[in-house]
Amino acid sequence: MTMSANSHVYLDANATTALDPRVLEAMLPYFTQQFGNPSSKHGGGEAAANAVRRARAQVQKLLGADKPTEIVFNSGGTEGANAAILAALEAAPRRREIIISAVEHPAVLALCAYLEKHKGIRIHVIPVDRHGWLDIDAYRRALSDRVAVVSIMWANNETGVIFPVPELAELAKEVGALFHSDAVQAAGKLPIDLKATEIDMLSLSAHKFHGPKGVGALYVRDSVRFKPQIRGGHQERGRRAGTENVPGIVGLGAAAELAAAHFDDEQTRVRTLRDRLERGILDQVGHAVALGAAAERLPNTSTIAFSFIEAEAAVMLLDRAGIAVSMGSACSAGSFEPSHVLVAMKVPEAALRGAVRFSLSRHNSDADIDRALAAVPGIVAKLRAISPFGAEEGAPVALG
Ligand SMILES: *Cc1c(COP(=O)(O)O)cnc(C)c1O
């Protein structure tokens, strides 16, 4: 029998999280008895519409948005980022430039690469330093009245490094550019109060904070002239047509409310677990460094670059030892390109392919950290012993 995912210690929360049982419970009736279409005028439709309305208020509260109508439900973070950037370009057709950071998620990077190649849009890519800090001077220099939109993430999915997004949004406002933030890793983990900022658009995704997959929201400030990407019915006030994913939206709302109730847990207990894991590994393993540790970071994320190993092999051996983690790089199938985030942070060559991401959630316990600490040092040592790059001391050892 193969080991089920349940017996694993799950330390891959930045990839996705387990559905909170209370979220599932909230969703279930909308798959069965409460199957109405929110646009229908009979009782069943009204019940569904009320459920969507309630979820909208829950997300509004999580984000500190001024009005519930500023929340547009969609399929998640990728759709949100695409919709925001494309809407901004359409709203200001004479502005032909975009500013992003070098460490954005592919949801932003791939769209911008396409826009540059096929639509002649100029993309300014703002670098980060080796701690993961954004180069604010380069950001200021890139800002001008030619910029349609700035899209900079709130927190990085690979390192957890947090950018000063409210301040960046104020600077964008000075040149009349719209500001979007991919807050998929920040929403539900950090307190956000949008009405106190100049942020125009923000995307989030339910499955990164114990909600269901395939549902999320785009915050669109009331003052933004938003052009939809999906046209059809009048759902979401014409900003995202198509019959609402009612069970998913109900799950997103429930997950948002639970996340807000757990902020303190995330900032204290989860942070303590993360710090114990990170310090424990660094104490036991030489030639290893925690990326972004000098910067402000999410409380749940630790990416450790181990010199002289391949992260892919470490992830495989850890999986066999019952511990689920990720490579520090979002590696596409068959490609051994090191992560663009780690390249941007100028991680030394010897460690570039050896970055392992540990990402926790409120579902983790002290026992999980004990199990990880018992497994990681031995696995790194084993991989170094067969490393083709050469072990920490002595001559390189060839693979047998
Ligand atoms: C997961 C993630 C996304 C993509 O969200 P989906 O809902 O899976 O499309 C975008 N940005 C960041 C930072 C992420 O971590």
The ligand as a Gaussian input file, in Angstrom:
#p B3LYP/6-31G(d) Opt

LIG

0 1
 C       -0.632000      30.379000      -6.086000
 C       -0.279000      31.755000      -6.528000
 C       -0.899000      32.353000      -7.637000
 C       -1.893000      31.611000      -8.501000
 O       -3.120000      31.479000      -7.877000
 P       -4.186000      30.427000      -8.468000
 O       -5.419000      30.678000      -7.697000
 O       -3.618000      29.079000      -8.211000
 O       -4.344000      30.753000      -9.905000
 C       -0.547000      33.632000      -7.967000
 N        0.364000      34.314000      -7.249000
 C        0.970000      33.791000      -6.178000
 C        1.942000      34.608000      -5.414000
 C        0.686000      32.493000      -5.788000
 O        1.311000      31.955000      -4.733000

